[in-house]
Amino acid sequence: MILYIGNILSSKGMNPSPVELIRNEIYKSSKIKMIVASDKKNRILRFLHMNYVYWGNYKRVSLMFIDVYSTQAFYFTFYFALMSKIFSLKYIPIIHGGNIDSRIKKSKYMTEFVFKNADINISPSRYIYNIFKNNNFEVTYIPNCINFSFYNFKERKKIRPRIIWLRSFHEIYNPQMAINVFKIISTCYDNTKLTMIGPDKDGHLNHCQELSKKYNIDHKIDFLGYLDKTKWIKVAKDHDIFINTSTIDNLPVSIIEMMALGLPIVSTDVGGIPFILTHRKNSLLVKNNDEEDMAHQIKFLINNPLFAAKISARAFEDSKNFSTDLVVPEWSKIIKHYS
């Protein structure tokens, strides 16, 4: 039996973790049962529930996966790694935090304890993989993945100024940049539209709504909140450009999804993003928080539909590297080897 300690919050409007996405496929391939915690949105209740599940099952499990984030949630990781070390339970951290390099420097003792006592560390991006190698931590690369049965590629012969943004409303995803970029675009074209999809995590949704009213472009922007996959994919089909405005990132599933759907992508080049997107080959990239350049790149796509089609087709081919058909067997190998 496997115990998975992480943020199982997809039912609360958050994006599902990679293990949550492929949990059923892992069971089908390995026939090993997995119990998980926690789906509590409140941080304190989540930690208490994680403890309840951990202490109720640690004697019966052969392996534990632990989600690792670079913010305060890292202390949850340290606690469960410490308990697992005391009770000789094998554990494998799965690194999500795009700012993990900063956490390693800030919490040297704790990160060394967690990552050097682990049986192996799993990195979903080459970016994190390189950070771990540079810090002499044992690490294996298993990328985030998507199930291609949910996504249908759409070729766009014309690029309209219909833009979609899909992330949580949080400081690290810089949603206000999308508003500022759209303000520039809306002065250049008629029938502009921006759709922003995702749950509010720290009040940035309200900030973006107020900013759109200040610029008098709120009538051109739809704030749809959290939508399940089926609904937002339907919405995305009626858009022609995807923008990603992150200031910190790892290997975002949302970008892989847009690659699979055929939406031309304009993104900041932070964190692990340049490891999956290449400027002018499968996307257009700009520097962190460079609103003027992002607006310029969007205008370039609108004015050059053949180029947009070319990079979209390349992005679609590249997205196939992140199929569950390729990734689930890698997880199965890890489980069979360490459990």
C-alpha positions as CSV (number, residue, x, y, z in Angstrom):
1,M,0.0,0.0,0.0
2,I,1.2,3.5,-0.8
3,L,0.4,6.6,1.3
4,Y,0.3,10.0,-0.6
5,I,0.6,13.1,1.5
6,G,-0.2,16.2,-0.5
7,N,-2.8,18.8,-1.5
8,I,-5.7,16.9,-2.9
9,L,-7.7,20.1,-3.6
10,S,-9.2,19.6,-7.1
11,S,-12.7,19.3,-5.6
12,K,-12.1,22.7,-3.9
13,G,-11.3,24.5,-7.2
14,M,-7.6,24.0,-7.3
15,N,-5.6,22.2,-10.0
16,P,-5.1,18.5,-9.4
17,S,-1.6,17.3,-8.5
18,P,0.2,14.9,-11.0
19,V,-0.3,11.9,-8.7
20,E,-4.0,12.7,-8.2
21,L,-4.4,12.9,-12.0
22,I,-2.8,9.5,-12.6
23,R,-3.8,7.7,-9.4
24,N,-6.2,5.3,-11.1
25,E,-3.8,4.6,-13.9
26,I,-1.1,3.8,-11.4
27,Y,-3.4,1.3,-9.7
28,K,-4.3,-0.3,-13.0
29,S,-0.6,-0.8,-13.9
30,S,0.8,-1.8,-10.5
31,K,-2.2,-3.1,-8.6
32,I,-1.0,-1.3,-5.5
33,K,-3.6,0.6,-3.5
34,M,-3.0,4.2,-2.7
35,I,-4.5,6.2,0.2
36,V,-4.3,10.0,0.1
37,A,-4.5,13.0,2.3
38,S,-5.7,15.7,2.4
39,D,-8.7,17.4,0.7
40,K,-9.1,20.0,3.4
41,K,-8.8,23.5,2.1
42,N,-8.0,25.1,5.5
43,R,-4.3,24.7,6.1
44,I,-4.6,23.7,9.8
45,L,-7.4,21.3,9.1
46,R,-5.4,19.8,6.2
47,F,-2.4,19.3,8.4
48,L,-4.5,17.6,11.1
49,H,-6.2,15.4,8.5
50,M,-2.8,14.4,7.1
51,N,-1.7,13.4,10.6
52,Y,-4.9,11.4,11.1
53,V,-4.3,9.5,7.9
54,Y,-0.6,9.1,8.5
55,W,-0.8,7.7,12.0
56,G,-3.7,5.5,11.1
57,N,-1.8,3.8,8.3
58,Y,2.0,4.2,8.5
59,K,2.5,0.7,9.8
60,R,0.6,-0.8,6.8
61,V,2.2,1.1,4.0
62,S,5.4,0.3,2.2
63,L,6.1,3.7,0.6
64,M,5.0,7.3,1.0
65,F,4.9,10.1,-1.6
66,I,5.1,13.6,-0.2
67,D,4.3,16.8,-2.2
68,V,6.9,19.5,-1.7
69,Y,6.2,23.2,-2.1
70,S,8.6,26.0,-1.6
71,T,6.3,28.2,0.6
72,Q,5.2,27.6,4.2
73,A,3.8,24.2,3.2
74,F,7.4,23.0,3.1
75,Y,7.3,22.6,6.9
76,F,4.6,19.9,6.4
77,T,7.0,18.1,4.2
78,F,9.8,18.3,6.8
79,Y,7.5,17.0,9.6
80,F,6.4,13.9,7.6
81,A,9.9,13.2,6.4
82,L,11.1,13.4,10.0
83,M,8.4,11.0,11.2
84,S,9.1,8.6,8.3
85,K,12.8,8.6,9.1
86,I,12.1,7.8,12.8
87,F,9.8,4.9,11.9
88,S,11.9,3.7,8.9
89,L,9.2,4.3,6.3
90,K,10.4,4.8,2.8
91,Y,9.4,8.2,1.3
92,I,9.7,10.0,-2.0
93,P,9.3,13.8,-2.3
94,I,7.6,15.1,-5.4
95,I,8.8,18.7,-6.0
96,H,6.2,21.2,-7.1
97,G,7.6,24.5,-5.8
98,G,9.0,26.6,-8.7
99,N,10.9,28.6,-6.1
100,I,12.5,25.6,-4.5
101,D,16.0,26.9,-5.1
102,S,15.3,29.8,-2.7
103,R,13.9,27.3,-0.1
104,I,17.1,25.2,-0.3
105,K,19.2,28.3,0.4
106,K,16.9,29.6,3.1
107,S,16.4,26.3,4.9
108,K,19.6,24.4,4.3
109,Y,19.4,22.0,7.2
110,M,15.8,21.0,6.7
111,T,16.1,20.6,2.9
112,E,19.2,18.5,3.2
113,F,17.4,16.3,5.8
114,V,14.3,15.9,3.6
115,F,16.0,15.3,0.3
116,K,19.1,13.3,1.4
117,N,17.1,10.9,3.5
118,A,14.6,10.3,0.7
119,D,14.8,7.1,-1.3
120,I,14.7,9.3,-4.4
121,N,13.4,12.7,-5.2
122,I,11.0,13.2,-8.2
123,S,11.2,16.3,-10.3
124,P,8.4,17.1,-12.8
125,S,10.7,19.5,-14.8
126,R,14.3,19.6,-16.1
127,Y,14.5,23.0,-14.3
128,I,14.0,21.5,-10.8
129,Y,16.1,18.4,-11.9
130,N,19.1,20.7,-12.6
131,I,18.7,22.5,-9.3
132,F,18.7,19.2,-7.4
133,K,21.7,17.9,-9.3
134,N,23.6,21.2,-8.5
135,N,22.8,20.6,-4.8
136,N,23.9,17.0,-4.9
137,F,20.5,15.5,-4.2
138,E,19.5,12.2,-5.9
139,V,16.7,13.0,-8.3
140,T,14.7,11.4,-11.1
141,Y,12.8,13.3,-13.8
142,I,9.2,12.3,-14.3
143,P,7.3,15.1,-16.1
144,N,3.7,16.3,-15.4
145,C,1.3,14.7,-17.8
146,I,-2.1,15.0,-19.4
147,N,-4.6,12.4,-20.7
148,F,-4.9,13.3,-24.4
149,S,-8.5,11.9,-24.6
150,F,-9.7,15.2,-23.1
151,Y,-8.0,17.4,-25.7
152,N,-8.7,18.0,-29.4
153,F,-6.3,20.0,-31.4
154,K,-7.8,22.9,-33.3
155,E,-6.1,24.6,-36.2
156,R,-6.7,28.3,-36.2
157,K,-6.5,29.8,-39.7
158,K,-7.1,33.3,-38.4
159,I,-5.9,34.7,-35.1
160,R,-8.4,37.0,-33.4
161,P,-7.7,39.2,-30.4
162,R,-9.5,36.7,-28.2
163,I,-7.1,35.8,-25.3
164,I,-7.4,33.3,-22.5
165,W,-5.6,33.1,-19.2
166,L,-5.8,30.0,-17.0
167,R,-4.2,29.8,-13.6
168,S,-5.0,30.5,-9.9
169,F,-5.4,34.1,-9.0
170,H,-2.2,34.4,-6.9
171,E,0.7,36.7,-6.7
172,I,3.2,34.3,-8.2
173,Y,1.0,33.9,-11.3
174,N,0.9,37.7,-11.8
175,P,-2.7,38.0,-13.1
176,Q,-2.6,41.8,-13.1
177,M,0.0,41.5,-15.9
178,A,-2.7,40.0,-18.1
179,I,-5.0,43.0,-17.4
180,N,-2.2,45.4,-18.2
181,V,-1.3,43.6,-21.4
182,F,-4.9,43.4,-22.5
183,K,-5.3,47.2,-21.9
184,I,-2.6,47.7,-24.6
185,I,-4.2,45.2,-27.0
186,S,-7.7,46.6,-26.6
187,T,-6.5,50.0,-28.0
188,C,-5.2,48.3,-31.2
189,Y,-8.0,46.0,-32.3
190,D,-11.8,45.9,-32.3
191,N,-13.7,43.0,-30.8
192,T,-11.0,42.2,-28.2
193,K,-11.8,39.7,-25.5
194,L,-9.9,38.4,-22.4
195,T,-11.2,35.4,-20.5
196,M,-9.6,34.7,-17.1
197,I,-10.2,31.3,-15.5
198,G,-9.1,30.0,-12.1
199,P,-9.8,30.1,-8.4
200,D,-8.9,33.0,-6.2
201,K,-6.1,32.1,-3.7
202,D,-5.0,35.4,-2.2
203,G,-7.4,38.2,-3.3
204,H,-5.9,38.9,-6.7
205,L,-9.2,38.2,-8.4
206,N,-10.8,41.2,-6.8
207,H,-7.6,43.3,-7.6
208,C,-7.9,42.3,-11.3
209,Q,-11.6,43.1,-11.4
210,E,-10.9,46.6,-9.9
211,L,-8.1,47.2,-12.3
212,S,-10.2,46.3,-15.3
213,K,-12.8,48.8,-14.1
214,K,-10.2,51.5,-13.6
215,Y,-9.0,51.0,-17.2
216,N,-12.7,50.9,-18.4
217,I,-12.1,47.5,-20.1
218,D,-14.2,45.4,-17.7
219,H,-16.9,44.9,-20.3
220,K,-14.3,43.2,-22.5
221,I,-13.1,40.8,-19.8
222,D,-14.9,37.6,-18.4
223,F,-13.8,36.5,-15.0
224,L,-15.2,32.9,-14.9
225,G,-13.6,31.7,-11.6
226,Y,-12.9,28.0,-11.3
227,L,-14.2,25.7,-14.1
228,D,-13.8,22.0,-14.4
229,K,-11.8,20.7,-17.3
230,T,-14.7,19.9,-19.6
231,K,-16.1,23.4,-19.2
232,W,-12.9,25.4,-19.6
233,I,-11.8,23.4,-22.6
234,K,-15.1,24.3,-24.2
235,V,-14.4,27.9,-23.5
236,A,-10.9,27.7,-24.8
237,K,-12.1,26.5,-28.2
238,D,-13.5,30.0,-28.9
239,H,-10.1,31.7,-28.1
240,D,-7.1,32.1,-30.3
241,I,-4.2,33.0,-27.9
242,F,-3.1,31.8,-24.5
243,I,-1.0,33.9,-22.3
244,N,0.9,32.8,-19.2
245,T,2.2,35.6,-16.9
246,S,3.9,33.7,-14.1
247,T,6.8,35.2,-12.1
248,I,7.7,31.8,-10.6
249,D,6.9,28.5,-12.3
250,N,7.9,24.8,-12.6
251,L,6.3,22.8,-15.3
252,P,2.7,24.1,-15.6
253,V,0.1,21.6,-16.7
254,S,-2.0,24.5,-18.1
255,I,0.7,25.2,-20.7
256,I,0.9,21.5,-21.8
257,E,-2.9,21.5,-22.1
258,M,-2.9,24.6,-24.3
259,M,-0.2,23.1,-26.5
260,A,-2.4,20.0,-26.9
261,L,-5.4,22.2,-27.8
262,G,-3.5,24.2,-30.5
263,L,-3.7,27.6,-28.9
264,P,-0.6,29.8,-29.8
265,I,1.2,30.6,-26.5
266,V,2.8,33.8,-25.3
267,S,4.5,33.3,-21.9
268,T,7.0,34.7,-19.5
269,D,10.3,32.8,-19.6
270,V,10.6,32.1,-15.9
271,G,11.5,28.9,-14.0
272,G,11.0,25.7,-15.9
273,I,9.0,27.2,-18.7
274,P,12.0,27.5,-21.1
275,F,12.5,23.8,-20.7
276,I,9.3,23.1,-22.5
277,L,8.7,26.2,-24.6
278,T,11.2,27.6,-27.1
279,H,10.9,31.2,-28.5
280,R,9.7,31.3,-32.1
281,K,9.7,27.5,-32.3
282,N,6.6,26.4,-30.3
283,S,5.7,29.6,-28.6
284,L,6.7,33.3,-28.0
285,L,8.5,34.1,-24.8
286,V,9.0,37.4,-23.0
287,K,11.0,38.4,-19.9
288,N,9.3,38.4,-16.5
289,N,6.7,41.1,-16.2
290,D,7.5,42.6,-19.6
291,E,4.0,43.8,-20.4
292,E,5.0,45.9,-23.5
293,D,6.8,42.9,-25.1
294,M,4.0,40.5,-24.4
295,A,1.5,42.9,-26.1
296,H,4.0,43.2,-29.0
297,Q,4.2,39.4,-29.3
298,I,0.4,39.0,-29.2
299,K,0.1,41.6,-32.0
300,F,2.7,39.7,-34.0
301,L,0.6,36.5,-33.8
302,I,-2.6,38.3,-34.8
303,N,-0.8,39.9,-37.8
304,N,1.0,36.7,-38.8
305,P,-1.5,33.8,-38.7
306,L,0.7,31.4,-40.7
307,F,3.5,31.8,-38.2
308,A,1.0,31.2,-35.4
309,A,-0.2,28.0,-37.1
310,K,3.4,26.9,-37.4
311,I,4.3,27.3,-33.8
312,S,1.0,25.8,-32.7
313,A,1.6,22.7,-34.7
314,R,5.1,22.3,-33.3
315,A,3.7,22.8,-29.8
316,F,1.1,20.1,-30.3
317,E,3.8,17.6,-31.4
318,D,5.9,18.6,-28.4
319,S,3.0,18.1,-26.0
320,K,2.9,14.4,-26.9
321,N,6.0,14.0,-24.7
322,F,3.8,14.6,-21.7
323,S,1.1,12.0,-22.4
324,T,0.0,9.7,-19.6
325,D,0.8,6.8,-21.9
326,L,4.4,7.7,-21.6
327,V,4.5,9.0,-18.0
328,V,2.5,6.4,-16.1
329,P,4.9,3.6,-16.8
330,E,7.7,5.7,-15.3
331,W,5.7,6.0,-12.1
332,S,5.0,2.3,-12.1
333,K,8.8,1.6,-12.3
334,I,9.4,3.8,-9.3
335,I,6.6,2.1,-7.3
336,K,7.8,-1.4,-8.1
337,H,11.4,-0.5,-7.3
338,Y,10.9,1.3,-4.0
339,S,7.7,-0.3,-2.5
